[in-house]
Amino acid sequence: MTEQPLVDDTEKVLQVLESIARQYSESSDEYKCIEIAARAIVFVKSEEVKKSFRTFISQNRLTDAQKQHLKYIGVYEDDI
């Protein structure tokens, strides 16, 4: 079995960043930079998920009830 590359394993990347950050004081520049990097990774991954979701929705017909439910939970926009 081949191991998944680190760059594709967001959870693992965030765990590594956290372990590095713990070596520094929370007020240090190093800690703050690592925190910014972690937030950037989460943002990029969330944008990828949003794009994948939009693609899925655009390729599949939803019932009006499904659309209403997705709107209710805040994950559907009329322009999809």
C-alpha positions, 0 to 999 in steps of 0.5 A, a space after each residue: 500500500 502506498 502512502 498518501 503524499 503529505 501535500 494531499 493530506 490536509 489533516 496531517 499537514 495541520 498536525 505537523 504545523 501544530 507540532 511545530 507551533 508548539 515549540 514556540 511561544 504564542 506571542 512569537 513571530 514564528 508561532 503567528 506565521 505558522 498560524 497564518 499558514 494553517 489558516 491559509 491551508 484551511 481556506 484554500 481547501 474550503 474553496 476546493 470543497 466549495 468548487 467541487 460541491 458547485 460542480 456536483 450540484 450543477 451536474 445533478 438535478 435537485 428537487 425543489 425540496 432539496 434546493 430549499 433544504 440546502 438553502 436552509 442550511 446555507 450551502 446553496 445559492 440560486 446562481 449554481 
